[in-house]
Amino acid sequence: MINLPWGADGYSPLDLSLLDRHFGNIREWRDAITEIHKRDMYVVLDNTVATMGDLIGFEGYMNSTTPFTLKEHKVRWKSDRRYRDFDISNNYKPECKYPRFWQETGERVYPPVTKDCYDDDFDHYGDTEAFGECEADTQKSTR
């Protein structure tokens, strides 16, 4: 995957369909994997595809940490550069099926989340590391 030039660690991908030249070219990868297999070893690739480059920002938090909220934030492109794989949307759907949410303590967010939401593949909730503080915390699950 192609990363931001200063993000060769693999945690800021811009294109998940191309090999980053920091890691060699496709011929070198094929040769290395063939040699590894000849030695009866396996190759395990660890890609963090849920982590993205810095192309999208939340309104009001374009270059800073965004608080997590189940109310969701509108999103904006930071520049003309785009992901090839998907686009973003601020269009709302009247009904959504949400996954179960869990606190850092292991307790379930209760009541379950059922409401309208952005019709988008992109997560509009803000930074997940801030998930321990949200408006649903005041009620605990009895299930």
Helices and strands as residue ranges (DSSP letters): E 2-3, E 13-15, G 21-23, H 26-38, E 56-58, E 75-77, E 92-93, E 117-118, G 128-130, G 135-138
